[in-house]
Amino acid sequence: MPKFGGRQGFFPTRVSVLTHGETGDDSPKTSSPIVGNGPQGLALRTATPLPARSGWDTPEIMELPPCGLYRTTASFGSIQAGRLVYFHNHGNPGPGIYLPKEWRYNHAEFQSNGQVIEDLDLVRFLEPLPPEGFYRVVEAFHCCEKKCRLFEQEDLLQLGYNANAEPILFTPELVDSMLAVPAKGWKTTLATTKSLRQLRVPISKRDDLPPQ
């Protein structure tokens, strides 16, 4: 499989537009004006009228999937099947999904506007994805059936995704005592991620680093 740089069934739903604000949660964060009476951080901009009693008013909503990266396996309003999305399970007025807007250092950053999932039964059409980040190889494997690239045991890899939720593996390098991540990687399948174990890596902005 070459290096990678970087419609299925429709399930009708009512959707509304929601926005993220700066909060302390684990969702993508972008400043936006607050509208309505809900708590600050996730505000409704009305796209369609909300029902008097929605699915998330019932006790069953406590069993929603966790916030994180998912692949859509069916269409959610204007968001087609086979797309990378971030699912936010505790928004106001309800759970919603967000599309990526750009990538920085192979990490997806998501739009501030998303779509509320009013029919909560449709969350079953969200396929969970392993988190982005750094991993070590616990068992050697090839990137694809063509065996273009062999990843050896104990290799350090960075896992990312493209807009179609296809996993991409990047091989970081140590350059002048700094860990550099390449802009191009190897497209693979979710099955190969079973040979990876996620690493805990502290994250800091360049301006926050102590002087060398």
C-alpha positions as CSV (number, residue, x, y, z in Angstrom):
1,M,0.0,0.0,0.0
2,P,1.5,3.4,-1.0
3,K,2.6,6.0,1.5
4,F,-0.3,8.4,2.4
5,G,0.1,12.1,3.0
6,G,-2.1,13.9,4.1
7,R,-22.5,6.5,0.3
8,Q,-24.0,4.2,2.1
9,G,-27.5,3.9,3.6
10,F,-29.2,7.1,4.8
11,F,-30.8,7.0,8.2
12,P,-33.0,10.2,8.5
13,T,-32.6,12.2,11.7
14,R,-33.6,15.6,12.9
15,V,-30.4,17.6,13.4
16,S,-29.6,20.8,15.1
17,V,-26.4,22.8,15.1
18,L,-24.4,23.1,18.3
19,T,-21.2,24.8,19.2
20,H,-18.3,24.2,21.6
21,G,-17.0,26.9,24.0
22,E,-13.9,26.9,26.1
23,T,-14.6,24.4,28.9
24,G,-12.6,22.0,31.0
25,D,-14.1,18.9,29.4
26,D,-12.3,16.4,27.1
27,S,-13.9,17.6,23.8
28,P,-12.5,19.7,21.0
29,K,-12.6,23.3,22.1
30,T,-13.1,26.5,20.1
31,S,-14.5,29.8,21.4
32,S,-18.0,30.6,20.3
33,P,-20.8,32.8,21.4
34,I,-23.2,31.4,24.0
35,V,-26.8,31.3,23.1
36,G,-29.8,30.1,25.1
37,N,-30.2,29.1,28.8
38,G,-27.9,26.0,28.9
39,P,-24.6,25.8,30.7
40,Q,-21.7,27.7,29.1
41,G,-19.5,25.6,26.9
42,L,-22.0,23.9,24.5
43,A,-24.7,26.2,23.1
44,L,-27.6,25.7,20.7
45,R,-27.9,27.6,17.5
46,T,-31.3,26.5,16.3
47,A,-31.4,24.8,12.9
48,T,-34.6,22.9,13.3
49,P,-37.2,23.1,16.1
50,L,-36.5,20.8,19.0
51,P,-39.3,18.4,20.2
52,A,-41.0,19.1,23.5
53,R,-39.5,15.9,24.9
54,S,-36.3,14.5,23.3
55,G,-34.6,11.1,23.5
56,W,-32.0,12.4,25.9
57,D,-34.7,13.3,28.5
58,T,-35.0,9.6,29.3
59,P,-32.8,7.6,31.8
60,E,-31.5,5.4,29.0
61,I,-29.2,8.2,27.8
62,M,-26.7,7.4,30.6
63,E,-25.6,4.4,28.5
64,L,-24.1,6.5,25.7
65,P,-20.7,5.7,24.3
66,P,-17.8,7.7,25.7
67,C,-16.5,10.9,24.1
68,G,-13.9,10.2,21.5
69,L,-13.1,9.4,17.9
70,Y,-15.5,7.4,15.8
71,R,-16.2,6.3,12.2
72,T,-19.8,6.8,11.0
73,T,-21.2,3.6,9.5
74,A,-24.4,5.4,8.4
75,S,-25.4,8.9,7.4
76,F,-26.2,11.4,10.2
77,G,-28.0,14.2,8.4
78,S,-25.4,15.9,6.1
79,I,-22.6,13.8,7.6
80,Q,-22.1,10.8,5.3
81,A,-21.2,7.3,6.2
82,G,-17.5,6.5,6.4
83,R,-16.4,9.8,8.0
84,L,-14.1,10.5,10.9
85,V,-16.0,12.3,13.7
86,Y,-15.6,13.3,17.3
87,F,-18.6,12.2,19.4
88,H,-19.5,14.4,22.4
89,N,-21.9,12.6,24.7
90,H,-22.8,15.3,27.2
91,G,-23.6,18.4,25.3
92,N,-26.4,20.9,25.5
93,P,-29.1,20.2,24.3
94,G,-27.8,16.7,23.6
95,P,-25.1,14.4,22.2
96,G,-23.5,15.5,19.0
97,I,-20.8,14.7,16.4
98,Y,-18.2,17.0,14.9
99,L,-16.2,16.8,11.6
100,P,-12.5,17.5,11.5
101,K,-11.5,20.9,10.1
102,E,-7.7,20.5,9.9
103,W,-4.7,18.4,11.0
104,R,-1.7,19.6,13.0
105,Y,1.2,17.3,13.4
106,N,-1.0,14.4,12.3
107,H,-3.6,15.2,14.9
108,A,-7.1,16.1,13.9
109,E,-8.7,19.3,15.1
110,F,-12.5,19.4,14.9
111,Q,-15.0,22.0,13.9
112,S,-16.7,24.1,16.5
113,N,-20.2,23.4,15.0
114,G,-21.6,19.9,15.1
115,Q,-24.9,18.1,14.7
116,V,-27.1,17.0,17.6
117,I,-28.1,13.3,17.5
118,E,-31.8,13.5,18.4
119,D,-32.5,9.8,17.7
120,L,-30.2,8.3,20.2
121,D,-30.8,4.8,18.8
122,L,-28.5,5.9,15.9
123,V,-25.4,5.9,18.1
124,R,-25.1,2.3,17.2
125,F,-23.9,3.5,13.8
126,L,-20.7,5.0,15.4
127,E,-17.7,2.7,15.2
128,P,-15.2,3.5,18.0
129,L,-11.6,4.1,16.9
130,P,-8.3,3.8,18.9
131,P,-7.1,7.2,20.1
132,E,-4.6,9.2,18.1
133,G,-1.2,9.4,19.7
134,F,2.0,7.4,20.2
135,Y,2.2,3.7,20.4
136,R,4.8,0.9,20.6
137,V,4.6,-2.3,18.5
138,V,4.1,-5.3,20.7
139,E,4.1,-7.8,17.7
140,A,5.6,-7.2,14.3
141,F,3.2,-6.7,11.4
142,H,3.0,-5.3,7.9
143,C,1.0,-2.2,7.0
144,C,-1.2,-4.1,4.5
145,E,-1.7,-7.3,2.5
146,K,0.9,-6.1,0.0
147,K,3.5,-6.0,2.8
148,C,4.8,-2.6,1.7
149,R,6.3,-1.8,5.2
150,L,7.2,-4.1,8.1
151,F,6.9,-2.6,11.6
152,E,9.2,-4.4,14.0
153,Q,8.5,-5.2,17.6
154,E,9.2,-2.2,20.0
155,D,9.1,0.3,17.1
156,L,7.7,3.7,18.1
157,L,4.8,4.8,15.9
158,Q,2.3,7.6,15.8
159,L,-1.3,6.8,15.0
160,G,-3.5,9.2,13.1
161,Y,-6.5,9.2,10.7
162,N,-7.6,10.8,7.5
163,A,-11.1,12.3,6.8
164,N,-12.4,8.8,5.9
165,A,-11.4,7.4,9.3
166,E,-8.7,5.3,7.8
167,P,-5.8,4.7,10.2
168,I,-2.3,6.0,9.2
169,L,1.0,5.1,10.9
170,F,3.8,7.6,11.1
171,T,7.4,6.8,12.1
172,P,8.8,9.5,14.5
173,E,12.6,10.1,14.4
174,L,15.0,11.6,16.9
175,V,16.5,14.7,15.2
176,D,19.1,16.7,17.2
177,S,17.6,15.5,20.5
178,M,14.1,16.4,19.4
179,L,11.4,13.9,18.4
180,A,10.2,14.8,14.9
181,V,7.0,13.4,13.4
182,P,6.9,13.1,9.5
183,A,4.1,14.6,7.4
184,K,3.6,11.3,5.5
185,G,2.8,7.9,6.8
186,W,1.6,4.4,5.9
187,K,-2.1,3.7,5.5
188,T,-3.2,0.6,7.3
189,T,-6.3,-1.1,8.7
190,L,-7.9,-1.2,12.1
191,A,-7.0,-4.9,12.4
192,T,-3.3,-4.0,12.7
193,T,-3.8,-1.7,15.6
194,K,-4.3,-4.8,17.8
195,S,-0.5,-5.1,17.6
196,L,0.0,-1.7,19.2
197,R,0.0,-0.5,22.8
198,Q,-0.6,3.2,23.5
199,L,2.1,5.1,25.3
200,R,1.6,7.9,27.8
201,V,3.4,11.0,26.5
202,P,3.3,14.4,28.2
203,I,2.1,17.2,25.8
204,S,3.3,20.8,26.1
205,K,3.3,23.8,23.8
206,R,6.6,25.1,22.6
207,D,6.2,28.3,24.5
208,D,5.7,26.4,27.7
209,L,9.0,24.4,27.5
210,P,11.8,25.4,29.9
211,P,14.9,27.0,28.4
212,Q,17.5,24.6,27.0
